Amino acid sequence: MICVQTKEDKAIHTLPTIRRIPNELWNEFKKILPTEKPPKTVGRPIIPYRKVLDGILYVLRTGCQWKMLSKEYGSGSVCHRRFQEWNKLDVFKNAWIKLLKNYDDKIGINWTWQSIDSISVKSPLGGTRQETIPLIEAN
């Protein structure tokens, strides 16, 4: 469950956890993905990208192991392999930028401040300094 507090009424509303990516969001996300393998081709059975994305989001949200992923999302190893491929292709980074732009156009983002977790700047236990994570540009 997700709790949301609105500015208008200061009340907290409980929203259900999203188990499947909504159609509107999927239509935006699929524009960023590489082309899917056509149906009825030689090789292993195809697991649609939408199903794979739902599985990836489930693992990221719950923290479960890839191998323990429910069969409703297809194979856990396929979801993990696609997650790695899409990471290398910057699919999630591009999706994040695109969604931020959409949100900024519709609602507006207060870009006057930024926050960063201190663990990404300071080395744990006084070891050598870790590489700083570069900022994602939205332009």
Disulfide bonds with the S-S distance in Angstrom:
none
